[in-house]
Amino acid sequence: MTFTPDQIIAAFDEIRCFIWGDQYARYQPYKDDAKTAERWIEHGITLPIASVVFFQRMSLMHERWLRDDVDDRSNLPNSLKVFDEDIRIALIRLKGNELSHWDKEESKWLARLNGFKKNQAHWNVDMWGERPDHPDCRAPQHLLIELKFRKKK
């Protein structure tokens, strides 16, 4: 069965409204949502799997939103790109491949680095070593460059 980007976007919006309520509905899709959904479909994502990914991740995001600050709309997902990493992992599982140790570690570092960008106080030096803005940071260099903590040499 073939799915369209519009169907993926509609699922995203419906699940977002289901979790946060209709008062938090998006007025229109984000400008890159169609391209993102198209890329996922080309890689083999299905509408049911995308929906599961959206629901699981949005549920966690909603819990964080309730804990942190319900007036802060920055915790609401506004773009499909927020789910790129989750969809990538779902595609690996869908194709029957287990995640390698490196993939698991890389996704952890990506989450840590993105968290640091949002709130530097949450960086745990004892567990993860030096902060991303320190030259001795242990995070993968390509992620530090990609997230603009380092310049490409």
Backbone as a ProteinNet text record, in pm:
[ID]
protein_1_A
[PRIMARY]
MTFTPDQIIAAFDEIRCFIWGDQYARYQPYKDDAKTAERWIEHGITLPIASVVFFQRMSLMHERWLRDDVDDRSNLPNSLKVFDEDIRIALIRLKGNELSHWDKEESKWLARLNGFKKNQAHWNVDMWGERPDHPDCRAPQHLLIELKFRKKK
[TERTIARY]
83.9	0	89	55.2	133.4	68.7	153.2	107.1	160.2	88	130	184.8	267.1	313.7	197.5	91	-23.9	-85.4	-86.5	-141	-52.2	79	172	153.4	143.7	123.9	-9.2	-113.5	-245.2	-240.5	-168.1	-154.3	-82.3	25.3	99.5	5.9	-70.9	-159.3	-270.1	-325.1	-433	-381.8	-264.3	-207.1	-168.6	-114.9	-81.8	-207.5	-318.2	-443.9	-498	-482.7	-529.6	-455.5	-325.1	-244.4	-254.2	-242.1	-241	-378.4	-468.6	-600.1	-609.5	-733	-756.9	-710	-702.5	-657.2	-510.3	-437.2	-296.8	-276.7	-383.7	-373.9	-286	-215.9	-137	-231	-205.5	-287.5	-251.8	-126.4	-79.9	46.8	79.8	203.1	326.2	433.8	561.1	609	684.9	723.2	796	873.7	949.3	880.3	761.1	695.1	672.6	629.9	603.5	731.8	843.2	971.7	1016	1000.1	1039.8	957.8	825.7	738.5	771.2	797.8	832.5	961.2	1058.8	1186.1	1162.4	1081.4	1051.7	983.2	888.5	815.4	910.1	999.9	1099	1186.6	1211.6	1294.1	1213.8	1080.3	999.4	909.2	893.8	806	661.2	581.9	439.6	360.9	238.7	154.2	131.5	103.4	85.4	211.4	326.7	450.7	480	463.8	484	389.7	266.5	168.4	209.8	261.1	308.5	425.2	517.3	631.9	583	493.2	440.5	376	291.8	219.2	314.3	408.2	501.3	584.6	643	730.3	651.4	535.2	454.7	404.3	376.7	334.4	443.5	567.5	680.3	698.5	686	700.1	590.3	469.6	358.1	382.7	435.6	468.3	570.1	672.6	774.6	711.6	625.3	556.7	475	404.5	324.2	412.4	528.6	621.1	688.5	728.6	811.9	732	655.2	585.8	479.1	353.4	244.5	222.4	282.2	270.2	376.6	475.4	585.2	549.7	522.6	484.4	604.3	725.9	843.4	854.4	782.1	784.6	689.3	608.5	516.7	588.4	572.1	636.8	564.6	637.4	578.5	615.3	708.8	761.4	785.1	769.2	798.8	945.9	1033.8	1177.6	1214.1	1131.2	1155	1164.6	1098.3	1089.3	1186.4	1276.7	1371.2	1445.9	1503.4	1581.3	1491.8	1373	1281.1	1236.1	1209	1169.4	1285.4	1406.1	1524.5	1538.5	1519.5	1529.2	1415.3	1295.1	1181.6	1208.1	1268.7	1300	1401.5	1499	1598	1527.5	1440	1365.6	1271.5	1208.5	1114.1	1182.5	1307.8	1382.6	1444.8	1418.7	1467.2	1608.4	1667.8	1804	1799.7	1881.4	1893.2	1983.6	1960.8	2048	2185.4	2286.9	2421.9	2447.8	2549.6	2588.4	2616.4	2679.2	2710.8	2584.7	2483.4	2358.7	2292.2	2291.7	2231.6	2308	2440	2521.4	2505.3	2504.5	2493.9	2361.4	2254.3	2125.2	2122.1	2191.9	2200.6	2277.9	2389.9	2468.2	2388.2	2314.9	2233.8	2130.1	2065.2	1966.9	2033.9	2150	2221.9	2261.6	2315.5	2360.7	2243.8	2134	2016.3	1961.3	1964.1	1921.1	2009.6	2139.8	2233.4	2203.6	2167.7	2134.3	2014.1	1919	1798.5	1821.5	1900.3	1923.1	2058.1	2156.9	2293	2307	2214	2221.2	2198.2	2139	2109.6	2224.3	2337.2	2451	2512.7	2530.5	2585.6	2732.8	2821	2965.1	3016	2963.1	3008.6	2979.3	2868.5	2831.3	2884.1	2880.5	2908.1	3039.4	3110.7	3236.4	3215	3314.9	3310.7	3193.4	3149.6	3036.5	3070.9	2968.6	2993.7	3073.7	3070.5	3147.1	3291.6	3330	3466.1	3543.9	3671.2	3748.6	3763.3	3749.4	3765.8	3633.9	3529.6	3399.8	3412.7	3350.4	3359.7	3257.6	3165.3	3061.4	3126.3	3062.8	3117.3	3138.5	3255.4	3291.9	3194.5	3147	3056.8	2925.8	2882.2	2761.4	2789	2906.4	2943.7	2950.3	2999.7	3006.4	2866.1	2789	2653.7	2566.4	2582.6	2501.5	2568.2	2676.4	2745.1	2813.1	2860.7	2944.7	3090.3	3121.6	3255.7	3246	3357.5	3366.3	3436.5	3394.5	3456.1	3596.6	3692.3	3833.1	3867.3
-117.6	0	124.7	219.3	341.5	453.6	532.1	644.6	773.9	880.1	1010.3	1094.3	1192.8	1284.7	1352.1	1384.2	1448	1358.1	1227.3	1134.9	1128.6	1131.8	1132.5	1261.3	1373.5	1503.1	1504.4	1451.1	1446.7	1361.2	1249.7	1164.4	1240.2	1310.2	1391.8	1491.6	1564.6	1667.9	1607.6	1495.8	1432.6	1382.3	1322.3	1272	1387.9	1494.5	1612.9	1668.2	1678.4	1726.6	1629.3	1499.7	1399.2	1412.6	1435.4	1440.2	1575.4	1684.3	1817.2	1884.6	1841.1	1903.7	1991	2011.1	2087.8	2232.3	2286.3	2425	2442.4	2330.8	2337.2	2287.6	2286	2242.6	2339.3	2285.4	2371.3	2429.7	2553.3	2616.6	2564.3	2528.9	2472.8	2392.7	2299.4	2221.7	2311.9	2266.9	2336.5	2329.7	2428.6	2439.5	2316.3	2244.4	2128.2	1995.1	1997	1871.8	1778.8	1831.2	1745.8	1677.3	1751.7	1693.2	1585.3	1615	1519.5	1391.5	1404.9	1287.5	1208.8	1278.2	1212.9	1130.9	1188.4	1118.1	991.7	1003.4	886.3	776.9	816.9	719.9	651.2	727.6	670	566.5	587.3	493.7	375.8	378.4	262	275.7	394	407.8	387	331	312.8	407.2	432.7	521.2	467	336.9	286.2	299.7	270.4	280.7	426.4	516.3	658.8	705.1	659	697.7	649.6	526.8	474.3	559	590.4	673.1	808.7	872.6	1002.4	992.1	890.2	877.7	854.6	762.6	733.3	854.9	918.7	1033.1	1152.6	1179.4	1292.5	1270.6	1145.3	1116.7	1154.5	1119.8	1157.7	1309.3	1372.4	1518.3	1586.2	1530.8	1587.8	1577.7	1463.7	1449.8	1554.8	1575.4	1676.1	1814.7	1842	1970.8	1996.2	1894.6	1909.2	1933.1	1867.4	1884.2	2020.1	2064.8	2184.4	2313.3	2338.9	2468	2461.1	2453	2438.6	2565.2	2675.9	2798.8	2807.5	2718.8	2719.2	2630.3	2691	2614.9	2553.9	2582.9	2527.8	2376.9	2320.8	2176.1	2101	2171.5	2107.5	2085.4	1967.8	1943.8	2020.4	2105	2185.4	2137.3	2044	1999.9	1849.6	1785.7	1642.7	1614	1709.6	1687.2	1651.1	1689.8	1655.4	1503.8	1431.4	1286.6	1211.9	1282.6	1219.2	1101.4	1121.5	1015.9	897.6	925.1	817.6	737.8	806.1	738.5	656.2	709.4	635.6	503.9	509.9	389.7	293.6	346.6	261.4	192.4	263.7	203.8	90.6	107.8	2.1	-121.1	-100.4	-213.3	-275.6	-192.4	-239.2	-329.8	-299.5	-378.9	-503.3	-522.5	-643.1	-633.4	-516.3	-499.2	-448.8	-506.4	-456.1	-333.6	-245.3	-128.5	-173.5	-120.6	-150.9	-73.4	-114.6	-42.5	103.4	127.5	264.6	346.8	290.1	363.1	400.5	307.1	335.7	448	439.5	542.6	677.3	674.3	799.6	869.6	793.5	857	913.7	849	903.6	1035.7	1038	1161.4	1272.7	1238.5	1337.8	1397.4	1313.4	1362.1	1450.3	1409.3	1488.9	1625.7	1625.4	1750.8	1844.7	1790.5	1874.4	1927.1	1845.2	1890	2001.8	1990.5	2093.9	2227.4	2219.9	2342.6	2412.2	2333.3	2390.5	2439.9	2363.7	2401.5	2345.8	2432.1	2390.3	2337.4	2373.1	2329.6	2179.5	2115.4	1973	1882.8	1938.9	1856.8	1792.4	1660.5	1587.5	1555	1639.6	1624.1	1492.1	1449.8	1325.2	1203.3	1205.9	1091.2	1102.2	1223.9	1239.7	1309.8	1350	1420.1	1568.1	1629.7	1774.5	1814.1	1936.6	1991.5	2007.1	2015.2	2028	2151.8	2255.5	2375.4	2368.1	2254.4	2233.7	2149.6	2179.4	2105.2	1955.9	1912.4	1770.9	1694.3	1746.7	1678.9	1542.8	1440.4	1302.7	1271.1	1359.3	1333.1	1313.4	1236.4	1216.7	1350.3	1366.9	1493.1	1533.8	1436.2	1472.7	1529.8	1485.1	1543	1683	1701.6	1834.3	1934.4	1890.9	1977.1	2000.8	1893.3	1903.2	1998.5	1993.9	2078	2212.3	2239.4	2368.3	2400.4	2294.9	2316.1	2328.6	2274.2	2278.5	2322.7	2374.9	2408.2	2294.4	2270.1	2166.8	2208.9	2116.6	2149	2124.2
0	0	0	-82.2	-94.8	-14.1	48.9	129.2	70.3	92.5	41.5	156.9	124.5	228	301.8	229.4	294.4	401.6	378.6	477.6	602.7	582.7	696.2	776.1	706.8	773.1	847.6	786.7	851.7	978.9	974	1092.7	1203.5	1166.8	1263.4	1331.6	1250.5	1305.7	1391.3	1348.4	1425	1559.8	1561.3	1686	1776.8	1720.5	1800.6	1869	1795.8	1854.3	1958.1	1932.4	2027.7	2160.1	2154.7	2276.8	2346.6	2272.6	2335.1	2338.1	2253.3	2244.3	2120.6	2075.6	1952.9	1963	2083.3	2098.1	2057	2042.8	2001.2	1857.8	1781.5	1641.4	1562.8	1463.3	1374.3	1270	1230.4	1126.9	988.9	972.1	845.9	871.5	783.3	800.3	791.1	851.9	843.1	698.2	654.6	513.4	458.4	541.5	494.2	522.6	579.7	617.3	498.3	385.4	268.6	221.3	216.7	175.5	273.9	402.8	505.8	493.6	482.1	469.3	342.2	234.1	108.5	123.4	190.7	214.2	297	401.3	484.6	403.2	320.4	238.2	140.6	80	-12.3	57.7	186.5	263	316.3	299.9	335.1	456.9	509.2	626.2	582.7	670.4	643.8	733.9	697.7	776.6	917.6	932.9	1069.5	1156.2	1099.1	1177.1	1210.6	1115.1	1143	1253.4	1250.1	1351.9	1491	1498.4	1626.9	1678.3	1589.4	1627.3	1678	1604.3	1646.9	1784.7	1802.2	1928.6	2046.1	2029.7	2139.6	2177.3	2077.8	2105.9	2157.7	2098.4	2144.6	2286.7	2322.7	2459.8	2558.5	2526.2	2612.3	2616	2500.5	2493.6	2575.9	2571.6	2646.3	2796.5	2841.7	2983.6	3026.3	2945.3	2975.4	2979	2884.8	2876.3	3002.6	3049.8	3171.4	3293.6	3298	3410.5	3408.9	3290.8	3281.3	3284.1	3181.1	3172.8	3065	3106.7	3009.8	2927.1	2967	2888	2779.2	2784.9	2689	2570.6	2456.7	2337.7	2265.5	2310.4	2243	2262.8	2358	2379.8	2287.4	2212	2117.8	1984.8	1924.9	1795.4	1684.8	1614.3	1508.1	1369.1	1361.6	1233	1236.5	1122.4	1114.1	1141.5	1111.6	1128.8	1272.1	1367.9	1507.9	1523.9	1433.5	1444.2	1352.3	1286.3	1193.5	1256.4	1372.9	1438.8	1475.9	1527	1565	1442.2	1333	1208.9	1154.3	1161.9	1115.1	1191.8	1322.1	1404.8	1371.2	1350.5	1313.1	1179.6	1085.6	955.2	969.1	1055	1078.8	1133.6	1231	1289	1187.3	1105	1003.6	902	871.2	772.9	836.4	965.6	1032.6	1083.5	1077.1	1126.5	1269.8	1350.9	1486.9	1485.1	1577.8	1588.7	1636	1574.1	1620.5	1748.7	1818.6	1940.5	1907.1	1792.6	1753.3	1732.1	1664.2	1641.5	1772.5	1866.3	1996.9	2066	2063.5	2127.5	2057.4	1923.6	1849.3	1879.2	1886.2	1914.4	2056.1	2148.6	2284.9	2284.2	2212.6	2206.1	2138.5	2034.9	1965.9	2060.8	2139.2	2236.5	2341.5	2390.3	2491.1	2436.1	2313.9	2254.2	2226	2176	2152.7	2284.5	2388.2	2520.5	2572.8	2548.2	2592	2523.5	2394.2	2321.5	2384.3	2435.6	2494.1	2636.7	2713.9	2853.3	2898	2903.9	2936.2	3078.9	3165.8	3305.5	3321	3220.6	3231.4	3187.8	3148.5	3106.7	3230	3226.9	3340.2	3312.7	3362.1	3337.8	3394.8	3509.2	3571.1	3483.8	3411.3	3328.2	3185.3	3126.4	2983.6	2954.5	3055.6	3034.8	3009.2	2950	2927.2	2838.8	2858	2783.9	2635.3	2548.6	2404.7	2365.4	2445.8	2413.4	2463.9	2521	2571	2469.2	2446.7	2345.7	2373.9	2499.7	2533.7	2540.6	2480.6	2480.4	2411.8	2469.6	2418.1	2309.6	2284.1	2182.5	2045.9	1959.4	1824	1752.7	1694.7	1630.2	1520.4	1440.8	1331.6	1385.4	1503.2	1562.8	1616.5	1674.8	1724.2	1608.2	1494.1	1375.5	1319.9	1308.2	1253.6	1336.4	1468.1	1556.7	1586.9	1514.6	1518.1	1652.3	1721.2	1837.9	1795	1676.3	1620.4	1474	1424.8	1283.8	1212	1088.8	1008.5	973	986.1	959.8	816.3
[MASK]
+++++++++++++++++++++++++++++++++++++++++++++++++++++++++++++++++++++++++++++++++++++++++++++++++++++++++++++++++++++++++++++++++++++++++++++++++++++++++

